[in-house]
Amino acid sequence: MHWYLDVLKKYAVFQGRARRSEYWFFILFNLIALIVLGAVDYTLGLQILAPLYVLATFLPSLAVAVRRFHDTGRSGWWVLISLVPVIGSIIYLIFMCIEGEAQANAYGPNPKGEAAAPVTA
């Protein structure tokens, strides 16, 4: 739950880096909240709770996605790749799933707090 709250605390912070777990747990809790609010809306015959929630979490969702791109060493503008039909969404998903850079990059230090260790086989 702290992953979700940490992203909300950084409501519109576009600087820095976000780990994969921070991004994906936020997405998971967002999805769960939308399902619950959608069910409540349906039960009450309203269509107001879920849309309000989407509006309230739009900026944090965008900010955590930009920080996730920063973790992989890419500009936050890469978030716009999702606007390209089909292939853009696939590329976006791949970038959200890949490991971030182990060393500090132009966007800040490694959010895992680990020093860059060489990979040995």
N, C-alpha and C positions, 0 to 999 in steps of 0.2 A: 504494500500500500504506500510505502514511503516513496517509491519511484513516481507514483502518480502525484503525490503532494509536492515532491521536489520540483517537478515540471511546472506545476501551478504556481509555486513560489517564484519561479523564474518566468512569470507570465509573458513578458515580451522581451526576453533577453536573447539576442541573436548572436552574441559573442561567445566564444569558448567552444567547448567540445562536449558531446554527449555519447556515452557508451551505448552499445547495442541493447543491453538490458534496460537502460533508462528509456530508450525509445520504444522498445517492444512491450515493456510492461505498461507504459503509458497508453499505447495503442490498445492493449488488452483490456485495461480498466475502462478506457473510453468506450470500447465495444460493449462491454458488460453494462455500463451505465446507459448506453443508447438502447439496448435491448429492454432493460427494465423500464426506462422512461417511455419507450414505445408501447410496451404492454400496458402501462398505467394510462397512457393517452388513449389507447384502444378501448380499455375497460371503461374509462370515464366518457368516452365519446368526444374527446378533445384532440386537437392536433397542435398543441402549444408547448408542452414540456420538452419533447425531444428537439424540436427546432431551436428553442431557446438555449438548450444545452449545447447544441452544435455551434451556435453563435458565440456562446460564452467560452468555448474551448478552441475556437478557430486559431486565435493568436498563439496560445501555448502549443498547439499542434504544429503550427508552422515554425515556431521558434525551435522546438525540439528537433524537427526535421532538418532545419538549417544547421543546428549544432551537430547533428549526426553526420551531415555531409562534411562539416569541418573536421570531424574526427577521422574521416577517410582521406583528408587532405584536399578536398574539393571545395570550391566556392559554394556559398549558400544559394547562389543563383541556379545551381543544378536542380533545385526543387521544381523549377519550371519544366523539366523534362517530362514530368508526369502529365503535362498538357498535350503531349504528342500521343495520338490515339494508339492503343495497344502496345507498340514497341516502347514507348516512353514509360509506361507503367511497369513493364518488365525490367527495363534498365533501372528505374527508381527502386524497385523491390530488390534487385541485386545489390545496389549500392547500400541499401539499408541493412543488408544481411552480411556484408563483408566486414572483416576485422578492421578496426581502426589502426592508424599508424602507431607503432610502439614508441616512437620517440616524439619529443615535442615538435610541433610543426608551426606554421605561420599563425595558426589560430589558437595556440596555447599548449600547455603541457599535457601529457598523457593523462586522461581522466582516471585511469586505473591506478595511477600513482606509482607505477612500476618503471624502473629504469629499463632502457632498451637492452634486452638480453639476446645474445645470438641464439638462433635456432640450431640445435644439433640433432642429428639423426642417429 
